[in-house]
C-alpha cells in the first residue's frame, strides 16, 4: 500500500460527510498506518491527520459519535490549508 497523502485524507473525510464511506472504514484505513510498528508516513501533517481521523468512529454514547459533522468539516478545512 502506498503512503497516504493529504488529498486522500480529504477525500476520505468528504466521503464520510456525503455518506459514501462509513466512519469505521475510514478509521480502519487510518489505523492501518498509525498502529503499525514501523510507520511509513513521512509527511508529518498527514501523520497528524491520520492520528486524528483514526478516532473518527469513537462513540460518545451508544448512538452518538464523539466527533460530529462540524468536527469533520473543520478537519477538512485544516487539511486543505496544509496542501
mmCIF file of the N, C-alpha and C atoms, coordinates in Angstrom:
data_MODEL
# 
_entry.id   MODEL 
# 
loop_
_atom_site.group_PDB 
_atom_site.id 
_atom_site.type_symbol 
_atom_site.label_atom_id 
_atom_site.label_alt_id 
_atom_site.label_comp_id 
_atom_site.label_asym_id 
_atom_site.label_entity_id 
_atom_site.label_seq_id 
_atom_site.pdbx_PDB_ins_code 
_atom_site.Cartn_x 
_atom_site.Cartn_y 
_atom_site.Cartn_z 
_atom_site.occupancy 
_atom_site.B_iso_or_equiv 
_atom_site.pdbx_formal_charge 
_atom_site.auth_seq_id 
_atom_site.auth_comp_id 
_atom_site.auth_asym_id 
_atom_site.auth_atom_id 
_atom_site.pdbx_PDB_model_num 
ATOM 1   N N  . UNK A 1 1  ? 0.845   -1.181 0.000  1.00 0.00 ? 1  UNK A N  1 
ATOM 2   C CA . UNK A 1 1  ? 0.000   0.000  0.000  1.00 0.00 ? 1  UNK A CA 1 
ATOM 3   C C  . UNK A 1 1  ? 0.890   1.244  0.000  1.00 0.00 ? 1  UNK A C  1 
ATOM 4   N N  . UNK A 1 2  ? 0.540   2.203  -0.810 1.00 0.00 ? 2  UNK A N  1 
ATOM 5   C CA . UNK A 1 2  ? 1.326   3.430  -0.907 1.00 0.00 ? 2  UNK A CA 1 
ATOM 6   C C  . UNK A 1 2  ? 1.100   4.327  0.308  1.00 0.00 ? 2  UNK A C  1 
ATOM 7   N N  . UNK A 1 3  ? 2.072   5.180  0.535  1.00 0.00 ? 3  UNK A N  1 
ATOM 8   C CA . UNK A 1 3  ? 1.945   6.150  1.620  1.00 0.00 ? 3  UNK A CA 1 
ATOM 9   C C  . UNK A 1 3  ? 0.779   7.093  1.317  1.00 0.00 ? 3  UNK A C  1 
ATOM 10  N N  . UNK A 1 4  ? -0.096  7.329  2.288  1.00 0.00 ? 4  UNK A N  1 
ATOM 11  C CA . UNK A 1 4  ? -1.228  8.221  2.051  1.00 0.00 ? 4  UNK A CA 1 
ATOM 12  C C  . UNK A 1 4  ? -0.765  9.668  1.930  1.00 0.00 ? 4  UNK A C  1 
ATOM 13  N N  . UNK A 1 5  ? -1.589  10.478 1.258  1.00 0.00 ? 5  UNK A N  1 
ATOM 14  C CA . UNK A 1 5  ? -1.278  11.898 1.145  1.00 0.00 ? 5  UNK A CA 1 
ATOM 15  C C  . UNK A 1 5  ? -2.481  12.710 1.625  1.00 0.00 ? 5  UNK A C  1 
ATOM 16  N N  . UNK A 1 6  ? -2.314  14.013 1.701  1.00 0.00 ? 6  UNK A N  1 
ATOM 17  C CA . UNK A 1 6  ? -3.354  14.870 2.253  1.00 0.00 ? 6  UNK A CA 1 
ATOM 18  C C  . UNK A 1 6  ? -4.622  14.855 1.391  1.00 0.00 ? 6  UNK A C  1 
ATOM 19  N N  . UNK A 1 7  ? -4.458  14.740 0.087  1.00 0.00 ? 7  UNK A N  1 
ATOM 20  C CA . UNK A 1 7  ? -5.632  14.680 -0.785 1.00 0.00 ? 7  UNK A CA 1 
ATOM 21  C C  . UNK A 1 7  ? -6.484  13.454 -0.467 1.00 0.00 ? 7  UNK A C  1 
ATOM 22  N N  . UNK A 1 8  ? -5.837  12.328 -0.181 1.00 0.00 ? 8  UNK A N  1 
ATOM 23  C CA . UNK A 1 8  ? -6.577  11.119 0.196  1.00 0.00 ? 8  UNK A CA 1 
ATOM 24  C C  . UNK A 1 8  ? -7.308  11.308 1.516  1.00 0.00 ? 8  UNK A C  1 
ATOM 25  N N  . UNK A 1 9  ? -6.663  11.955 2.465  1.00 0.00 ? 9  UNK A N  1 
ATOM 26  C CA . UNK A 1 9  ? -7.281  12.228 3.758  1.00 0.00 ? 9  UNK A CA 1 
ATOM 27  C C  . UNK A 1 9  ? -8.550  13.058 3.548  1.00 0.00 ? 9  UNK A C  1 
ATOM 28  N N  . UNK A 1 10 ? -8.427  14.109 2.769  1.00 0.00 ? 10 UNK A N  1 
ATOM 29  C CA . UNK A 1 10 ? -9.573  14.983 2.498  1.00 0.00 ? 10 UNK A CA 1 
ATOM 30  C C  . UNK A 1 10 ? -10.687 14.204 1.805  1.00 0.00 ? 10 UNK A C  1 
ATOM 31  N N  . UNK A 1 11 ? -10.315 13.408 0.821  1.00 0.00 ? 11 UNK A N  1 
ATOM 32  C CA . UNK A 1 11 ? -11.301 12.619 0.081  1.00 0.00 ? 11 UNK A CA 1 
ATOM 33  C C  . UNK A 1 11 ? -12.063 11.677 1.016  1.00 0.00 ? 11 UNK A C  1 
ATOM 34  N N  . UNK A 1 12 ? -11.351 10.999 1.888  1.00 0.00 ? 12 UNK A N  1 
ATOM 35  C CA . UNK A 1 12 ? -11.998 10.073 2.833  1.00 0.00 ? 12 UNK A CA 1 
ATOM 36  C C  . UNK A 1 12 ? -12.973 10.831 3.739  1.00 0.00 ? 12 UNK A C  1 
ATOM 37  N N  . UNK A 1 13 ? -12.550 11.975 4.259  1.00 0.00 ? 13 UNK A N  1 
ATOM 38  C CA . UNK A 1 13 ? -13.418 12.740 5.152  1.00 0.00 ? 13 UNK A CA 1 
ATOM 39  C C  . UNK A 1 13 ? -14.647 13.271 4.414  1.00 0.00 ? 13 UNK A C  1 
ATOM 40  N N  . UNK A 1 14 ? -14.458 13.724 3.197  1.00 0.00 ? 14 UNK A N  1 
ATOM 41  C CA . UNK A 1 14 ? -15.598 14.214 2.411  1.00 0.00 ? 14 UNK A CA 1 
ATOM 42  C C  . UNK A 1 14 ? -16.575 13.085 2.114  1.00 0.00 ? 14 UNK A C  1 
ATOM 43  N N  . UNK A 1 15 ? -16.070 11.886 1.915  1.00 0.00 ? 15 UNK A N  1 
ATOM 44  C CA . UNK A 1 15 ? -16.942 10.739 1.659  1.00 0.00 ? 15 UNK A CA 1 
ATOM 45  C C  . UNK A 1 15 ? -17.724 10.336 2.913  1.00 0.00 ? 15 UNK A C  1 
ATOM 46  N N  . UNK A 1 16 ? -17.154 10.563 4.076  1.00 0.00 ? 16 UNK A N  1 
ATOM 47  C CA . UNK A 1 16 ? -17.909 10.322 5.313  1.00 0.00 ? 16 UNK A CA 1 
ATOM 48  C C  . UNK A 1 16 ? -19.081 11.295 5.372  1.00 0.00 ? 16 UNK A C  1 
ATOM 49  N N  . UNK A 1 17 ? -18.815 12.560 5.095  1.00 0.00 ? 17 UNK A N  1 
ATOM 50  C CA . UNK A 1 17 ? -19.880 13.569 5.138  1.00 0.00 ? 17 UNK A CA 1 
ATOM 51  C C  . UNK A 1 17 ? -20.977 13.288 4.120  1.00 0.00 ? 17 UNK A C  1 
ATOM 52  N N  . UNK A 1 18 ? -20.598 12.793 2.940  1.00 0.00 ? 18 UNK A N  1 
ATOM 53  C CA . UNK A 1 18 ? -21.593 12.527 1.894  1.00 0.00 ? 18 UNK A CA 1 
ATOM 54  C C  . UNK A 1 18 ? -22.303 11.191 2.092  1.00 0.00 ? 18 UNK A C  1 
ATOM 55  N N  . UNK A 1 19 ? -21.785 10.366 3.001  1.00 0.00 ? 19 UNK A N  1 
ATOM 56  C CA . UNK A 1 19 ? -22.389 9.065  3.240  1.00 0.00 ? 19 UNK A CA 1 
ATOM 57  C C  . UNK A 1 19 ? -21.862 7.960  2.345  1.00 0.00 ? 19 UNK A C  1 
ATOM 58  N N  . UNK A 1 20 ? -20.849 8.270  1.534  1.00 0.00 ? 20 UNK A N  1 
ATOM 59  C CA . UNK A 1 20 ? -20.273 7.268  0.638  1.00 0.00 ? 20 UNK A CA 1 
ATOM 60  C C  . UNK A 1 20 ? -19.327 6.305  1.354  1.00 0.00 ? 20 UNK A C  1 
ATOM 61  N N  . UNK A 1 21 ? -18.800 6.703  2.490  1.00 0.00 ? 21 UNK A N  1 
ATOM 62  C CA . UNK A 1 21 ? -17.963 5.852  3.347  1.00 0.00 ? 21 UNK A CA 1 
ATOM 63  C C  . UNK A 1 21 ? -18.479 5.968  4.770  1.00 0.00 ? 21 UNK A C  1 
ATOM 64  N N  . UNK A 1 22 ? -18.349 4.882  5.523  1.00 0.00 ? 22 UNK A N  1 
ATOM 65  C CA . UNK A 1 22 ? -18.726 5.000  6.931  1.00 0.00 ? 22 UNK A CA 1 
ATOM 66  C C  . UNK A 1 22 ? -17.498 5.295  7.786  1.00 0.00 ? 22 UNK A C  1 
ATOM 67  N N  . UNK A 1 23 ? -17.745 5.780  8.952  1.00 0.00 ? 23 UNK A N  1 
ATOM 68  C CA . UNK A 1 23 ? -16.665 6.197  9.851  1.00 0.00 ? 23 UNK A CA 1 
ATOM 69  C C  . UNK A 1 23 ? -15.729 5.038  10.200 1.00 0.00 ? 23 UNK A C  1 
ATOM 70  N N  . UNK A 1 24 ? -16.295 3.866  10.374 1.00 0.00 ? 24 UNK A N  1 
ATOM 71  C CA . UNK A 1 24 ? -15.486 2.720  10.757 1.00 0.00 ? 24 UNK A CA 1 
ATOM 72  C C  . UNK A 1 24 ? -14.470 2.363  9.674  1.00 0.00 ? 24 UNK A C  1 
ATOM 73  N N  . UNK A 1 25 ? -14.874 2.452  8.416  1.00 0.00 ? 25 UNK A N  1 
ATOM 74  C CA . UNK A 1 25 ? -13.937 2.164  7.324  1.00 0.00 ? 25 UNK A CA 1 
ATOM 75  C C  . UNK A 1 25 ? -12.801 3.184  7.269  1.00 0.00 ? 25 UNK A C  1 
ATOM 76  N N  . UNK A 1 26 ? -13.126 4.447  7.497  1.00 0.00 ? 26 UNK A N  1 
ATOM 77  C CA . UNK A 1 26 ? -12.097 5.492  7.481  1.00 0.00 ? 26 UNK A CA 1 
ATOM 78  C C  . UNK A 1 26 ? -11.161 5.324  8.679  1.00 0.00 ? 26 UNK A C  1 
ATOM 79  N N  . UNK A 1 27 ? -11.728 4.998  9.820  1.00 0.00 ? 27 UNK A N  1 
ATOM 80  C CA . UNK A 1 27 ? -10.898 4.756  10.997 1.00 0.00 ? 27 UNK A CA 1 
ATOM 81  C C  . UNK A 1 27 ? -9.954  3.587  10.754 1.00 0.00 ? 27 UNK A C  1 
ATOM 82  N N  . UNK A 1 28 ? -10.475 2.507  10.189 1.00 0.00 ? 28 UNK A N  1 
ATOM 83  C CA . UNK A 1 28 ? -9.640  1.334  9.892  1.00 0.00 ? 28 UNK A CA 1 
ATOM 84  C C  . UNK A 1 28 ? -8.521  1.698  8.923  1.00 0.00 ? 28 UNK A C  1 
ATOM 85  N N  . UNK A 1 29 ? -8.852  2.492  7.910  1.00 0.00 ? 29 UNK A N  1 
ATOM 86  C CA . UNK A 1 29 ? -7.845  2.916  6.933  1.00 0.00 ? 29 UNK A CA 1 
ATOM 87  C C  . UNK A 1 29 ? -6.728  3.700  7.625  1.00 0.00 ? 29 UNK A C  1 
ATOM 88  N N  . UNK A 1 30 ? -7.094  4.662  8.468  1.00 0.00 ? 30 UNK A N  1 
ATOM 89  C CA . UNK A 1 30 ? -6.098  5.480  9.167  1.00 0.00 ? 30 UNK A CA 1 
ATOM 90  C C  . UNK A 1 30 ? -5.297  4.635  10.157 1.00 0.00 ? 30 UNK A C  1 
ATOM 91  N N  . UNK A 1 31 ? -5.979  3.746  10.867 1.00 0.00 ? 31 UNK A N  1 
ATOM 92  C CA . UNK A 1 31 ? -5.298  2.909  11.856 1.00 0.00 ? 31 UNK A CA 1 
ATOM 93  C C  . UNK A 1 31 ? -4.287  1.974  11.220 1.00 0.00 ? 31 UNK A C  1 
ATOM 94  N N  . UNK A 1 32 ? -4.521  1.588  9.981  1.00 0.00 ? 32 UNK A N  1 
ATOM 95  C CA . UNK A 1 32 ? -3.559  0.737  9.280  1.00 0.00 ? 32 UNK A CA 1 
ATOM 96  C C  . UNK A 1 32 ? -2.170  1.376  9.308  1.00 0.00 ? 32 UNK A C  1 
ATOM 97  N N  . UNK A 1 33 ? -2.116  2.681  9.140  1.00 0.00 ? 33 UNK A N  1 
ATOM 98  C CA . UNK A 1 33 ? -0.841  3.410  9.143  1.00 0.00 ? 33 UNK A CA 1 
ATOM 99  C C  . UNK A 1 33 ? -0.384  3.770  10.548 1.00 0.00 ? 33 UNK A C  1 
ATOM 100 N N  . UNK A 1 34 ? -1.318  4.174  11.389 1.00 0.00 ? 34 UNK A N  1 
ATOM 101 C CA . UNK A 1 34 ? -0.980  4.679  12.719 1.00 0.00 ? 34 UNK A CA 1 
ATOM 102 C C  . UNK A 1 34 ? -0.530  3.564  13.665 1.00 0.00 ? 34 UNK A C  1 
ATOM 103 N N  . UNK A 1 35 ? -1.145  2.404  13.552 1.00 0.00 ? 35 UNK A N  1 
ATOM 104 C CA . UNK A 1 35 ? -0.906  1.343  14.523 1.00 0.00 ? 35 UNK A CA 1 
ATOM 105 C C  . UNK A 1 35 ? 0.230   0.387  14.142 1.00 0.00 ? 35 UNK A C  1 
ATOM 106 N N  . UNK A 1 36 ? 0.862   0.609  13.021 1.00 0.00 ? 36 UNK A N  1 
ATOM 107 C CA . UNK A 1 36 ? 1.946   -0.282 12.606 1.00 0.00 ? 36 UNK A CA 1 
ATOM 108 C C  . UNK A 1 36 ? 3.183   -0.060 13.475 1.00 0.00 ? 36 UNK A C  1 
ATOM 109 N N  . UNK A 1 37 ? 3.977   -1.094 13.593 1.00 0.00 ? 37 UNK A N  1 
ATOM 110 C CA . UNK A 1 37 ? 5.202   -0.987 14.391 1.00 0.00 ? 37 UNK A CA 1 
ATOM 111 C C  . UNK A 1 37 ? 6.203   -0.015 13.790 1.00 0.00 ? 37 UNK A C  1 
ATOM 112 N N  . UNK A 1 38 ? 6.234   0.054  12.465 1.00 0.00 ? 38 UNK A N  1 
ATOM 113 C CA . UNK A 1 38 ? 7.149   0.953  11.775 1.00 0.00 ? 38 UNK A CA 1 
ATOM 114 C C  . UNK A 1 38 ? 6.359   1.821  10.804 1.00 0.00 ? 38 UNK A C  1 
ATOM 115 N N  . UNK A 1 39 ? 5.865   2.958  11.284 1.00 0.00 ? 39 UNK A N  1 
ATOM 116 C CA . UNK A 1 39 ? 5.049   3.820  10.409 1.00 0.00 ? 39 UNK A CA 1 
ATOM 117 C C  . UNK A 1 39 ? 5.787   4.217  9.134  1.00 0.00 ? 39 UNK A C  1 
ATOM 118 N N  . UNK A 1 40 ? 5.040   4.219  8.042  1.00 0.00 ? 40 UNK A N  1 
ATOM 119 C CA . UNK A 1 40 ? 5.620   4.547  6.737  1.00 0.00 ? 40 UNK A CA 1 
ATOM 120 C C  . UNK A 1 40 ? 5.020   5.846  6.197  1.00 0.00 ? 40 UNK A C  1 
ATOM 121 N N  . UNK A 1 41 ? 4.821   6.799  7.081  1.00 0.00 ? 41 UNK A N  1 
ATOM 122 C CA . UNK A 1 41 ? 4.267   8.092  6.683  1.00 0.00 ? 41 UNK A CA 1 
ATOM 123 C C  . UNK A 1 41 ? 5.322   9.152  6.960  1.00 0.00 ? 41 UNK A C  1 
ATOM 124 N N  . UNK A 1 42 ? 5.863   9.716  5.892  1.00 0.00 ? 42 UNK A N  1 
ATOM 125 C CA . UNK A 1 42 ? 6.935   10.688 6.036  1.00 0.00 ? 42 UNK A CA 1 
ATOM 126 C C  . UNK A 1 42 ? 6.438   12.116 6.235  1.00 0.00 ? 42 UNK A C  1 
ATOM 127 N N  . UNK A 1 43 ? 5.262   12.412 5.723  1.00 0.00 ? 43 UNK A N  1 
ATOM 128 C CA . UNK A 1 43 ? 4.702   13.757 5.837  1.00 0.00 ? 43 UNK A CA 1 
ATOM 129 C C  . UNK A 1 43 ? 4.086   13.927 7.228  1.00 0.00 ? 43 UNK A C  1 
ATOM 130 N N  . UNK A 1 44 ? 4.687   14.795 8.020  1.00 0.00 ? 44 UNK A N  1 
ATOM 131 C CA . UNK A 1 44 ? 4.244   14.994 9.405  1.00 0.00 ? 44 UNK A CA 1 
ATOM 132 C C  . UNK A 1 44 ? 2.796   15.468 9.486  1.00 0.00 ? 44 UNK A C  1 
ATOM 133 N N  . UNK A 1 45 ? 2.370   16.309 8.555  1.00 0.00 ? 45 UNK A N  1 
ATOM 134 C CA . UNK A 1 45 ? 0.987   16.788 8.564  1.00 0.00 ? 45 UNK A CA 1 
ATOM 135 C C  . UNK A 1 45 ? 0.001   15.661 8.287  1.00 0.00 ? 45 UNK A C  1 
ATOM 136 N N  . UNK A 1 46 ? 0.344   14.807 7.342  1.00 0.00 ? 46 UNK A N  1 
ATOM 137 C CA . UNK A 1 46 ? -0.507  13.648 7.052  1.00 0.00 ? 46 UNK A CA 1 
ATOM 138 C C  . UNK A 1 46 ? -0.542  12.727 8.272  1.00 0.00 ? 46 UNK A C  1 
ATOM 139 N N  . UNK A 1 47 ? 0.603   12.524 8.889  1.00 0.00 ? 47 UNK A N  1 
ATOM 140 C CA . UNK A 1 47 ? 0.690   11.676 10.077 1.00 0.00 ? 47 UNK A CA 1 
ATOM 141 C C  . UNK A 1 47 ? -0.252  12.194 11.179 1.00 0.00 ? 47 UNK A C  1 
ATOM 142 N N  . UNK A 1 48 ? -0.213  13.485 11.421 1.00 0.00 ? 48 UNK A N  1 
ATOM 143 C CA . UNK A 1 48 ? -1.078  14.070 12.461 1.00 0.00 ? 48 UNK A CA 1 
ATOM 144 C C  . UNK A 1 48 ? -2.563  13.909 12.114 1.00 0.00 ? 48 UNK A C  1 
ATOM 145 N N  . UNK A 1 49 ? -2.899  14.108 10.842 1.00 0.00 ? 49 UNK A N  1 
ATOM 146 C CA . UNK A 1 49 ? -4.298  13.943 10.420 1.00 0.00 ? 49 UNK A CA 1 
ATOM 147 C C  . UNK A 1 49 ? -4.724  12.478 10.542 1.00 0.00 ? 49 UNK A C  1 
ATOM 148 N N  . UNK A 1 50 ? -3.856  11.552 10.198 1.00 0.00 ? 50 UNK A N  1 
ATOM 149 C CA . UNK A 1 50 ? -4.191  10.139 10.341 1.00 0.00 ? 50 UNK A CA 1 
ATOM 150 C C  . UNK A 1 50 ? -4.444  9.775  11.798 1.00 0.00 ? 50 UNK A C  1 
ATOM 151 N N  . UNK A 1 51 ? -3.634  10.304 12.693 1.00 0.00 ? 51 UNK A N  1 
ATOM 152 C CA . UNK A 1 51 ? -3.861  10.047 14.115 1.00 0.00 ? 51 UNK A CA 1 
ATOM 153 C C  . UNK A 1 51 ? -5.221  10.594 14.541 1.00 0.00 ? 51 UNK A C  1 
ATOM 154 N N  . UNK A 1 52 ? -5.562  11.767 14.055 1.00 0.00 ? 52 UNK A N  1 
ATOM 155 C CA . UNK A 1 52 ? -6.851  12.370 14.396 1.00 0.00 ? 52 UNK A CA 1 
ATOM 156 C C  . UNK A 1 52 ? -8.008  11.538 13.861 1.00 0.00 ? 52 UNK A C  1 
ATOM 157 N N  . UNK A 1 53 ? -7.972  11.233 12.567 1.00 0.00 ? 53 UNK A N  1 
ATOM 158 C CA . UNK A 1 53 ? -9.129  10.556 11.975 1.00 0.00 ? 53 UNK A CA 1 
ATOM 159 C C  . UNK A 1 53 ? -9.204  9.073  12.329 1.00 0.00 ? 53 UNK A C  1 
ATOM 160 N N  . UNK A 1 54 ? -8.161  8.529  12.917 1.00 0.00 ? 54 UNK A N  1 
ATOM 161 C CA . UNK A 1 54 ? -8.257  7.136  13.366 1.00 0.00 ? 54 UNK A CA 1 
ATOM 162 C C  . UNK A 1 54 ? -9.289  7.005  14.483 1.00 0.00 ? 54 UNK A C  1 
ATOM 163 N N  . UNK A 1 55 ? -9.655  8.120  15.100 1.00 0.00 ? 55 UNK A N  1 
ATOM 164 C CA . UNK A 1 55 ? -10.679 8.108  16.150 1.00 0.00 ? 55 UNK A CA 1 
ATOM 165 C C  . UNK A 1 55 ? -12.034 8.613  15.684 1.00 0.00 ? 55 UNK A C  1 
ATOM 166 N N  . UNK A 1 56 ? -12.242 8.680  14.383 1.00 0.00 ? 56 UNK A N  1 
ATOM 167 C CA . UNK A 1 56 ? -13.490 9.221  13.846 1.00 0.00 ? 56 UNK A CA 1 
ATOM 168 C C  . UNK A 1 56 ? -14.701 8.360  14.227 1.00 0.00 ? 56 UNK A C  1 
ATOM 169 N N  . UNK A 1 57 ? -14.465 7.106  14.586 1.00 0.00 ? 57 UNK A N  1 
ATOM 170 C CA . UNK A 1 57 ? -15.569 6.201  14.908 1.00 0.00 ? 57 UNK A CA 1 
ATOM 171 C C  . UNK A 1 57 ? -15.822 6.040  16.401 1.00 0.00 ? 57 UNK A C  1 
ATOM 172 N N  . UNK A 1 58 ? -15.171 6.831  17.233 1.00 0.00 ? 58 UNK A N  1 
ATOM 173 C CA . UNK A 1 58 ? -15.366 6.747  18.682 1.00 0.00 ? 58 UNK A CA 1 
ATOM 174 C C  . UNK A 1 58 ? -16.786 7.199  19.028 1.00 0.00 ? 58 UNK A C  1 
ATOM 175 N N  . UNK A 1 59 ? -17.440 6.393  19.857 1.00 0.00 ? 59 UNK A N  1 
ATOM 176 C CA . UNK A 1 59 ? -18.803 6.717  20.271 1.00 0.00 ? 59 UNK A CA 1 
ATOM 177 C C  . UNK A 1 59 ? -18.808 7.479  21.594 1.00 0.00 ? 59 UNK A C  1 
ATOM 178 N N  . UNK A 1 60 ? -19.672 8.486  21.668 1.00 0.00 ? 60 UNK A N  1 
ATOM 179 C CA . UNK A 1 60 ? -19.884 9.267  22.885 1.00 0.00 ? 60 UNK A CA 1 
ATOM 180 C C  . UNK A 1 60 ? -20.982 8.619  23.726 1.00 0.00 ? 60 UNK A C  1 
ATOM 181 N N  . UNK A 1 61 ? -21.893 7.951  23.056 1.00 0.00 ? 61 UNK A N  1 
ATOM 182 C CA . UNK A 1 61 ? -22.979 7.189  23.670 1.00 0.00 ? 61 UNK A CA 1 
ATOM 183 C C  . UNK A 1 61 ? -23.264 6.040  22.709 1.00 0.00 ? 61 UNK A C  1 
ATOM 184 N N  . UNK A 1 62 ? -24.155 5.154  23.061 1.00 0.00 ? 62 UNK A N  1 
ATOM 185 C CA . UNK A 1 62 ? -24.419 4.028  22.156 1.00 0.00 ? 62 UNK A CA 1 
ATOM 186 C C  . UNK A 1 62 ? -24.882 4.426  20.748 1.00 0.00 ? 62 UNK A C  1 
ATOM 187 N N  . UNK A 1 63 ? -25.388 5.633  20.594 1.00 0.00 ? 63 UNK A N  1 
ATOM 188 C CA . UNK A 1 63 ? -25.921 6.038  19.283 1.00 0.00 ? 63 UNK A CA 1 
ATOM 189 C C  . UNK A 1 63 ? -25.327 7.337  18.746 1.00 0.00 ? 63 UNK A C  1 
ATOM 190 N N  . UNK A 1 64 ? -24.357 7.911  19.456 1.00 0.00 ? 64 UNK A N  1 
ATOM 191 C CA . UNK A 1 64 ? -23.815 9.210  19.065 1.00 0.00 ? 64 UNK A CA 1 
ATOM 192 C C  . UNK A 1 64 ? -22.293 9.141  18.978 1.00 0.00 ? 64 UNK A C  1 
ATOM 193 N N  . UNK A 1 65 ? -21.780 9.650  17.862 1.00 0.00 ? 65 UNK A N  1 
ATOM 194 C CA . UNK A 1 65 ? -20.323 9.717  17.715 1.00 0.00 ? 65 UNK A CA 1 
ATOM 195 C C  . UNK A 1 65 ? -19.764 10.893 18.501 1.00 0.00 ? 65 UNK A C  1 
ATOM 196 N N  . UNK A 1 66 ? -18.559 10.702 19.036 1.00 0.00 ? 66 UNK A N  1 
ATOM 197 C CA . UNK A 1 66 ? -17.898 11.765 19.791 1.00 0.00 ? 66 UNK A CA 1 
ATOM 198 C C  . UNK A 1 66 ? -17.603 12.965 18.889 1.00 0.00 ? 66 UNK A C  1 
ATOM 199 N N  . UNK A 1 67 ? -17.109 12.698 17.681 1.00 0.00 ? 67 UNK A N  1 
ATOM 200 C CA . UNK A 1 67 ? -16.805 13.767 16.723 1.00 0.00 ? 67 UNK A CA 1 
ATOM 201 C C  . UNK A 1 67 ? -17.999 13.948 15.794 1.00 0.00 ? 67 UNK A C  1 
ATOM 202 N N  . UNK A 1 68 ? -18.553 15.149 15.793 1.00 0.00 ? 68 UNK A N  1 
ATOM 203 C CA . UNK A 1 68 ? -19.731 15.407 14.967 1.00 0.00 ? 68 UNK A CA 1 
ATOM 204 C C  . UNK A 1 68 ? -19.322 15.868 13.568 1.00 0.00 ? 68 UNK A C  1 
ATOM 205 N N  . UNK A 1 69 ? -20.331 16.146 12.740 1.00 0.00 ? 69 UNK A N  1 
ATOM 206 C CA . UNK A 1 69 ? -20.044 16.544 11.357 1.00 0.00 ? 69 UNK A CA 1 
ATOM 207 C C  . UNK A 1 69 ? -19.278 17.865 11.291 1.00 0.00 ? 69 UNK A C  1 
ATOM 208 N N  . UNK A 1 70 ? -19.524 18.743 12.236 1.00 0.00 ? 70 UNK A N  1 
ATOM 209 C CA . UNK A 1 70 ? -18.779 20.013 12.266 1.00 0.00 ? 70 UNK A CA 1 
ATOM 210 C C  . UNK A 1 70 ? -17.298 19.763 12.507 1.00 0.00 ? 70 UNK A C  1 
ATOM 211 N N  . UNK A 1 71 ? -16.983 18.810 13.373 1.00 0.00 ? 71 UNK A N  1 
ATOM 212 C CA . UNK A 1 71 ? -15.576 18.444 13.604 1.00 0.00 ? 71 UNK A CA 1 
ATOM 213 C C  . UNK A 1 71 ? -14.938 17.963 12.304 1.00 0.00 ? 71 UNK A C  1 
ATOM 214 N N  . UNK A 1 72 ? -15.661 17.119 11.580 1.00 0.00 ? 72 UNK A N  1 
ATOM 215 C CA . UNK A 1 72 ? -15.135 16.577 10.328 1.00 0.00 ? 72 UNK A CA 1 
ATOM 216 C C  . UNK A 1 72 ? -14.915 17.702 9.314  1.00 0.00 ? 72 UNK A C  1 
ATOM 217 N N  . UNK A 1 73 ? -15.848 18.630 9.246  1.00 0.00 ? 73 UNK A N  1 
ATOM 218 C CA . UNK A 1 73 ? -15.692 19.775 8.339  1.00 0.00 ? 73 UNK A CA 1 
ATOM 219 C C  . UNK A 1 73 ? -14.467 20.602 8.719  1.00 0.00 ? 73 UNK A C  1 
ATOM 220 N N  . UNK A 1 74 ? -14.226 20.776 10.013 1.00 0.00 ? 74 UNK A N  1 
ATOM 221 C CA . UNK A 1 74 ? -13.043 21.511 10.467 1.00 0.00 ? 74 UNK A CA 1 
ATOM 222 C C  . UNK A 1 74 ? -11.769 20.772 10.078 1.00 0.00 ? 74 UNK A C  1 
ATOM 223 N N  . UNK A 1 75 ? -11.770 19.453 10.199 1.00 0.00 ? 75 UNK A N  1 
ATOM 224 C CA . UNK A 1 75 ? -10.607 18.665 9.810  1.00 0.00 ? 75 UNK A CA 1 
ATOM 225 C C  . UNK A 1 75 ? -10.327 18.832 8.323  1.00 0.00 ? 75 UNK A C  1 
ATOM 226 N N  . UNK A 1 76 ? -11.391 18.831 7.521  1.00 0.00 ? 76 UNK A N  1 
ATOM 227 C CA . UNK A 1 76 ? -11.232 19.015 6.073  1.00 0.00 ? 76 UNK A CA 1 
ATOM 228 C C  . UNK A 1 76 ? -10.598 20.361 5.778  1.00 0.00 ? 76 UNK A C  1 
ATOM 229 N N  . UNK A 1 77 ? -11.107 21.402 6.413  1.00 0.00 ? 77 UNK A N  1 
ATOM 230 C CA . UNK A 1 77 ? -10.559 22.747 6.187  1.00 0.00 ? 77 UNK A CA 1 
ATOM 231 C C  . UNK A 1 77 ? -9.113  22.832 6.629  1.00 0.00 ? 77 UNK A C  1 
ATOM 232 N N  . UNK A 1 78 ? -8.795  22.219 7.751  1.00 0.00 ? 78 UNK A N  1 
ATOM 233 C CA . UNK A 1 78 ? -7.415  22.209 8.227  1.00 0.00 ? 78 UNK A CA 1 
ATOM 234 C C  . UNK A 1 78 ? -6.516  21.483 7.221  1.00 0.00 ? 78 UNK A C  1 
ATOM 235 N N  . UNK A 1 79 ? -6.993  20.339 6.750  1.00 0.00 ? 79 UNK A N  1 
ATOM 236 C CA . UNK A 1 79 ? -6.207  19.563 5.779  1.00 0.00 ? 79 UNK A CA 1 
ATOM 237 C C  . UNK A 1 79 ? -6.009  20.330 4.483  1.00 0.00 ? 79 UNK A C  1 
ATOM 238 N N  . UNK A 1 80 ? -7.042  20.999 4.024  1.00 0.00 ? 80 UNK A N  1 
ATOM 239 C CA . UNK A 1 80 ? -6.924  21.792 2.796  1.00 0.00 ? 80 UNK A CA 1 
ATOM 240 C C  . UNK A 1 80 ? -5.902  22.915 2.967  1.00 0.00 ? 80 UNK A C  1 
ATOM 241 N N  . UNK A 1 81 ? -5.831  23.474 4.161  1.00 0.00 ? 81 UNK A N  1 
ATOM 242 C CA . UNK A 1 81 ? -4.855  24.524 4.431  1.00 0.00 ? 81 UNK A CA 1 
ATOM 243 C C  . UNK A 1 81 ? -3.419  24.018 4.457  1.00 0.00 ? 81 UNK A C  1 
ATOM 244 N N  . UNK A 1 82 ? -3.262  22.703 4.577  1.00 0.00 ? 82 UNK A N  1 
ATOM 245 C CA . UNK A 1 82 ? -1.924  22.112 4.623  1.00 0.00 ? 82 UNK A CA 1 
ATOM 246 C C  . UNK A 1 82 ? -1.458  21.575 3.281  1.00 0.00 ? 82 UNK A C  1 
ATOM 247 N N  . UNK A 1 83 ? -2.299  21.686 2.267  1.00 0.00 ? 83 UNK A N  1 
ATOM 248 C CA . UNK A 1 83 ? -1.910  21.212 0.922  1.00 0.00 ? 83 UNK A CA 1 
ATOM 249 C C  . UNK A 1 83 ? -0.794  22.057 0.335  1.00 0.00 ? 83 UNK A C  1 
# 
